[in-house]
Amino acid sequence: LFTAIGTAYGVGDGSTTFNLPDLRDRAPIGKGDMGGSHANRLGASLTGTTSSGSAVVTGLSSTAGLAVGMAAIGANIGAFALHYAAKWPAAEILAFEPVPDNFRKLIKNIAGEETITAIGQAVRAQPGPAEIFEGDLGVTCSFHQRGRQTQKKIQVQCGAAKDLPSAELVKIDTEGCELEILENLNLTKTRAVVVEYHSPSDGARILDLLEANLDTRASQ
């Protein structure tokens, strides 16, 4: 596990322990290949297409026409994308990460992965440049001040959520922009969403939106 995530979520005691992701208000997806009548309900749908090699693109126009299995919005260093690339090797994966330090690590981690395309942009309701607050860790950078952000800002590029191709699995972890992204995403092909939210009101609106757009009932 340390080999996969290192100290991306904190150094722990600096000697024998390291921090794990904070899963409060987040929904991990469990293994689907453990047998029984509910096995592989999601994995069976993620077929996608393959590319000639891992790629770095600068804008959403480069993704036009792709049959996307998964969109990782707020990909950080790529742990989620790599997990599902290994689980569903035929699924085309788009990994969006705007923070330069995180993006460099993402590119290093996905080197050689044929189905992961890294995009050095944030995803928001509107495209264009924007300032993002650096966080106390790489995973807490945000466009909003929510308690774990510093006062230091960096300028990043944003792509419009409406321009993303519809993906069968969508993962959103953006420290506060989840609702505006979901409100503008094309969910016509989406079968499952993994999303973090940061307030009860956002959570309620996200659940309503998912229940209105997905075949299966959303759950917290």
Backbone torsions as a table, in degrees:
resi	resn	phi	psi	omega
1	LEU	NA	-42.8	179.4
2	PHE	-61.1	-37.0	178.5
3	THR	-60.8	-35.2	-177.1
4	ALA	-77.5	-43.1	-172.2
5	ILE	-115.6	-14.7	177.9
6	GLY	54.3	-132.5	-179.9
7	THR	-107.2	27.1	-178.7
8	ALA	-59.5	-27.9	-177.6
9	TYR	-108.2	12.9	179.1
10	GLY	123.6	153.9	-172.5
11	VAL	-90.2	-3.7	-177.6
12	GLY	65.5	-135.0	-179.6
13	ASP	-87.8	3.1	176.9
14	GLY	79.7	2.0	-177.0
15	SER	-134.9	-59.9	-173.9
16	THR	-117.9	-6.9	-179.2
17	THR	-131.5	158.7	173.4
18	PHE	-142.9	155.8	-175.0
19	ASN	-80.1	150.3	176.0
20	LEU	-107.5	165.2	179.1
21	PRO	-59.2	142.5	174.7
22	ASP	-80.0	111.8	-175.4
23	LEU	-95.6	10.7	176.4
24	ARG	-62.5	128.9	-178.0
25	ASP	62.2	25.5	175.6
26	ARG	-123.6	158.6	-175.2
27	ALA	-128.0	95.5	175.7
28	PRO	-71.4	154.8	176.2
29	ILE	-105.1	128.2	-177.9
30	GLY	-80.8	169.9	178.1
31	LYS	-58.5	141.4	-178.2
32	GLY	-106.6	1.1	-172.9
33	ASP	-111.0	35.9	-175.2
34	MET	-104.7	17.1	175.1
35	GLY	86.1	174.9	179.5
36	GLY	90.6	172.5	-174.1
37	SER	-71.3	-17.2	-177.7
38	HIS	-100.9	10.0	-175.5
39	ALA	-67.7	141.4	171.1
40	ASN	56.9	31.3	178.8
41	ARG	-65.7	-36.5	178.3
42	LEU	-87.4	-46.2	-175.5
43	GLY	-58.9	-33.1	-178.3
44	ALA	-65.1	-22.2	-176.2
45	SER	-90.7	-15.0	-173.1
46	LEU	-90.0	82.5	-177.8
47	THR	-98.0	-52.1	173.0
48	GLY	58.8	-159.7	176.6
49	THR	-134.9	164.5	178.8
50	THR	-107.9	156.2	177.1
51	SER	-113.6	179.3	-176.5
52	SER	-81.9	-8.1	179.3
53	GLY	166.6	164.3	179.8
54	SER	-60.6	146.9	-172.5
55	ALA	-138.4	155.8	172.3
56	VAL	-121.5	122.0	178.2
57	VAL	-121.9	160.8	-172.8
58	THR	-105.1	-7.9	-178.1
59	GLY	-155.9	164.6	-176.0
60	LEU	-70.0	-20.7	179.8
61	SER	-61.6	-26.4	-180.0
62	SER	-71.1	-13.2	-177.7
63	THR	-98.4	0.3	-176.2
64	ALA	-58.9	131.7	176.4
65	GLY	86.5	-5.3	179.5
66	LEU	-69.7	143.5	170.0
67	ALA	-92.2	97.7	-167.3
68	VAL	-93.0	126.0	174.7
69	GLY	-81.0	-43.2	-177.6
70	MET	-143.3	141.5	171.0
71	ALA	-116.5	117.5	176.5
72	ALA	-100.8	101.8	-176.0
73	ILE	-100.4	110.8	-166.3
74	GLY	88.6	58.1	-171.9
75	ALA	-75.8	-17.8	-177.2
76	ASN	55.1	-124.8	-176.8
77	ILE	-95.8	4.5	170.1
78	GLY	100.9	8.2	-176.0
79	ALA	-59.5	-45.7	-178.9
80	PHE	-65.5	-46.9	-179.1
81	ALA	-61.7	-42.3	-179.9
82	LEU	-65.9	-37.9	179.2
83	HIS	-60.3	-46.7	-176.6
84	TYR	-80.2	-22.8	172.0
85	ALA	-65.2	-37.9	177.6
86	ALA	-71.7	-36.7	-177.0
87	LYS	-75.3	-39.2	-178.7
88	TRP	-126.4	78.2	-170.7
89	PRO	-65.8	-12.6	178.3
90	ALA	-94.3	-2.1	-175.9
91	ALA	-86.6	126.7	174.0
92	GLU	-73.7	128.6	-175.0
93	ILE	-121.2	128.8	172.4
94	LEU	-103.3	126.5	-177.9
95	ALA	-118.1	112.3	-177.1
96	PHE	-101.8	125.1	178.0
97	GLU	-149.7	115.2	-174.6
98	PRO	-88.4	-22.2	-173.2
99	VAL	-77.7	121.6	-172.1
100	PRO	-54.7	-45.3	-179.1
101	ASP	-63.4	-44.3	177.5
102	ASN	-63.1	-40.9	-177.2
103	PHE	-64.0	-39.7	178.0
104	ARG	-61.1	-41.6	178.7
105	LYS	-68.6	-37.4	177.0
106	LEU	-59.6	-47.6	-179.5
107	ILE	-60.4	-42.7	178.3
108	LYS	-62.6	-42.0	-175.2
109	ASN	-71.8	-29.4	-177.3
110	ILE	-96.4	5.5	-179.7
111	ALA	-53.0	126.4	179.2
112	GLY	88.6	-7.0	178.4
113	GLU	-80.5	115.3	-170.5
114	GLU	-72.2	-21.8	-172.0
115	THR	-109.9	2.5	-179.3
116	ILE	-103.4	124.6	174.6
117	THR	-110.7	121.1	-179.4
118	ALA	-94.0	133.8	-179.4
119	ILE	-125.2	119.7	-175.2
120	GLY	-82.9	56.2	179.8
121	GLN	-139.6	156.5	165.1
122	ALA	-83.1	163.3	172.7
123	VAL	-117.9	125.4	179.9
124	ARG	-142.2	-175.9	179.4
125	ALA	-67.4	-37.6	-177.3
126	GLN	-121.0	143.0	178.0
127	PRO	-80.6	166.7	175.7
128	GLY	122.0	177.6	179.4
129	PRO	-73.9	150.0	177.7
130	ALA	-155.7	157.2	177.9
131	GLU	-97.5	133.2	179.2
132	ILE	-116.6	140.4	177.4
133	PHE	-79.1	133.2	171.5
134	GLU	-69.6	149.1	-179.0
135	GLY	-103.1	175.9	175.7
136	ASP	-72.0	-17.5	170.8
137	LEU	-135.2	167.1	179.1
138	GLY	-61.0	-26.3	-176.8
139	VAL	-87.0	-1.8	-176.3
140	THR	-112.5	11.4	172.6
141	CYS	-61.4	142.5	-174.3
142	SER	-157.5	154.3	170.8
143	PHE	-78.8	-6.3	-178.0
144	HIS	-123.2	149.9	173.2
145	GLN	-86.9	109.0	-175.4
146	ARG	-124.8	16.1	174.7
147	GLY	110.5	-26.0	-178.6
148	ARG	-115.4	15.8	179.3
149	GLN	-103.8	146.0	175.5
150	THR	-85.8	-178.0	175.9
151	GLN	-89.0	-5.5	-179.0
152	LYS	-78.5	132.9	-179.1
153	LYS	-117.9	150.3	171.3
154	ILE	-131.4	149.0	179.8
155	GLN	-90.2	133.2	178.8
156	VAL	-131.5	166.3	176.4
157	GLN	-97.3	144.8	179.4
158	CYS	-120.7	139.8	170.8
159	GLY	-105.3	154.4	-178.3
160	ALA	-80.9	131.9	-178.8
161	ALA	-57.7	-34.8	-177.2
162	LYS	-65.9	-17.1	-178.3
163	ASP	-88.9	-6.4	178.3
164	LEU	-73.6	140.3	170.6
165	PRO	-67.3	147.8	-179.0
166	SER	-66.6	132.5	-178.0
167	ALA	-114.4	148.8	-179.3
168	GLU	-70.3	-37.0	175.2
169	LEU	-121.5	128.4	178.3
170	VAL	-120.2	127.1	175.0
171	LYS	-116.4	124.3	-179.5
172	ILE	-126.2	120.3	177.4
173	ASP	-142.5	86.6	-170.4
174	THR	-124.1	15.2	175.0
175	GLU	55.2	45.0	171.0
176	GLY	125.0	-10.5	-178.8
177	CYS	-103.4	11.0	-172.7
178	GLU	-59.3	-44.9	-175.5
179	LEU	-65.3	-47.5	-178.5
180	GLU	-63.5	-31.3	177.6
181	ILE	-69.3	-50.1	-178.4
182	LEU	-61.5	-35.3	-179.6
183	GLU	-65.1	-19.3	-175.8
184	ASN	-115.6	-5.8	179.9
185	LEU	-73.6	148.9	169.6
186	ASN	-82.7	109.6	-176.9
187	LEU	-105.5	18.9	-174.2
188	THR	-64.3	-30.4	-179.9
189	LYS	-105.6	2.4	-172.7
190	THR	-78.4	130.8	178.8
191	ARG	-107.4	-24.3	-178.7
192	ALA	-153.1	146.5	178.6
193	VAL	-131.2	132.4	172.2
194	VAL	-112.3	116.8	-170.9
195	VAL	-141.5	143.8	172.5
196	GLU	-101.7	143.0	172.4
197	TYR	-132.1	163.8	-167.4
198	HIS	-123.9	6.0	175.3
199	SER	-155.5	153.2	177.0
200	PRO	-57.3	-37.8	-179.1
201	SER	-66.6	-42.8	176.3
202	ASP	-61.7	-42.7	-179.2
203	GLY	-59.6	-43.6	-179.4
204	ALA	-65.2	-42.0	-179.4
205	ARG	-68.9	-36.3	177.6
206	ILE	-65.0	-44.1	178.4
207	LEU	-61.8	-42.7	177.8
208	ASP	-61.2	-42.3	-178.8
209	LEU	-65.0	-43.3	-178.8
210	LEU	-68.2	-40.5	179.2
211	GLU	-64.4	-29.6	-179.4
212	ALA	-79.9	-20.6	-173.0
213	ASN	-114.4	-17.4	-178.3
214	LEU	-107.7	154.8	-178.9
215	ASP	-69.5	-35.1	-177.6
216	THR	-101.0	155.7	-176.4
217	ARG	-71.2	132.8	177.0
218	ALA	-72.5	150.9	178.0
219	SER	-141.3	150.8	-179.8
220	GLN	-78.6	NA	NA
